[in-house]
Amino acid sequence: MMHTALACATTLLAANAQAQSLVAETDPQASTLGYKADASKVDKTKQPKFAAGQICGNCALYQGAAGSAAGACPLFAGKQVAAKAWCSAWAKKG
C-alpha cells in the first residue's frame, strides 16, 4: 500500500513538473534579467556579462536533469527555462 502511494505521488510530481510552461522572454521577471530562450541570440552589447558557452543548462541555478531540454529555475517560480536559454543571473556551477 505504501509503495502504491509513493508511486502515485512521484507520478503526480513528475506530471506537475512537465505541465509547467516555459518562461516567455516577455515575462516581466525574464525581461528584467535579459532572459533569452536561445543563448545564441543574446545581444552582447546589451548584455556585456554574457560569454559564449553560458546557458541555463550549465548554470548553478538550473534544476533540470542533465541533458533535459528544460528545467526549473528558482528565479521563475512555477515556470521552466529552456536548457539552451540564458539570463543575466547566470552563475557558474561549482
Backbone torsions as a table, in degrees:
resi	resn	phi	psi	omega
1	MET	NA	-42.6	-179.0
2	MET	-65.6	-39.3	179.1
3	HIS	-64.6	-38.4	179.0
4	THR	-64.7	-43.7	178.8
5	ALA	-63.3	-42.4	179.3
6	LEU	-65.1	-41.5	178.7
7	ALA	-63.8	-40.9	178.8
8	CYS	-65.0	-43.8	179.4
9	ALA	-62.9	-42.6	178.9
10	THR	-63.1	-42.4	178.9
11	THR	-62.9	-43.0	179.2
12	LEU	-64.4	-41.6	178.0
13	LEU	-63.9	-42.5	179.1
14	ALA	-65.1	-41.3	179.0
15	ALA	-65.1	-39.2	178.7
16	ASN	-64.7	-41.7	179.4
17	ALA	-63.7	-39.9	179.6
18	GLN	-71.3	-28.0	-177.1
19	ALA	-77.2	-16.8	179.3
20	GLN	-63.4	135.1	179.3
21	SER	-82.5	160.5	176.4
22	LEU	-76.2	143.0	176.3
23	VAL	-66.7	140.3	178.8
24	ALA	-94.0	147.9	178.4
25	GLU	-60.4	-24.5	-179.1
26	THR	-85.7	-7.2	176.0
27	ASP	-57.9	135.8	-177.0
28	PRO	-53.3	-44.6	178.7
29	GLN	-64.5	-43.1	180.0
30	ALA	-62.7	-43.6	-180.0
31	SER	-61.8	-42.8	179.1
32	THR	-60.8	-36.5	-177.8
33	LEU	-91.2	4.5	179.3
34	GLY	67.5	28.6	-177.1
35	TYR	-61.4	131.8	172.6
36	LYS	-126.7	128.5	-179.0
37	ALA	-65.3	-20.7	178.1
38	ASP	-128.9	107.2	-176.0
39	ALA	-57.8	-24.8	179.9
40	SER	-69.8	-10.1	-179.4
41	LYS	-104.6	10.8	177.6
42	VAL	-68.9	130.1	177.0
43	ASP	-80.7	106.3	-175.4
44	LYS	-66.0	-20.9	177.1
45	THR	-75.7	-31.5	177.8
46	LYS	-87.1	-23.7	-177.5
47	GLN	-126.4	73.9	-176.5
48	PRO	-63.5	-18.0	178.2
49	LYS	-73.8	-18.0	-177.1
50	PHE	-68.5	138.6	173.7
51	ALA	-134.2	144.4	179.3
52	ALA	-52.1	138.8	179.1
53	GLY	95.5	-14.6	177.9
54	GLN	-79.8	118.8	175.9
55	ILE	-140.7	160.3	179.3
56	CYS	-56.2	-37.4	-178.4
57	GLY	-59.7	-20.9	177.6
58	ASN	-117.8	22.2	177.4
59	CYS	-91.2	146.4	179.1
60	ALA	-63.1	-23.8	-178.5
61	LEU	-84.7	-17.9	-175.9
62	TYR	-67.1	129.8	-176.5
63	GLN	-111.9	8.5	177.8
64	GLY	-76.8	160.4	177.5
65	ALA	-69.2	150.1	177.4
66	ALA	-55.6	130.4	178.7
67	GLY	84.5	-1.4	179.3
68	SER	-76.5	154.9	-180.0
69	ALA	-77.7	-23.6	-179.4
70	ALA	-155.6	160.8	178.8
71	GLY	-163.7	171.7	-179.3
72	ALA	-73.8	154.2	173.8
73	CYS	-141.2	131.4	-177.5
74	PRO	-62.1	-17.2	179.1
75	LEU	-76.4	-19.0	-176.7
76	PHE	-126.7	69.4	-176.2
77	ALA	-53.7	130.4	176.8
78	GLY	82.5	0.1	179.3
79	LYS	-132.3	160.9	177.6
80	GLN	-107.8	157.7	174.0
81	VAL	-111.5	149.1	176.3
82	ALA	-69.9	139.4	179.8
83	ALA	-60.7	-29.1	-178.7
84	LYS	-93.6	11.9	179.5
85	ALA	-85.5	179.9	177.8
86	TRP	-154.1	149.0	168.2
87	CYS	-145.7	167.1	-174.5
88	SER	-69.0	-8.5	177.0
89	ALA	-88.8	5.1	-178.5
90	TRP	-52.0	133.8	179.2
91	ALA	-135.5	136.0	-178.8
92	LYS	-63.6	133.1	174.2
93	LYS	-67.7	143.7	178.5
94	GLY	-176.6	NA	NA
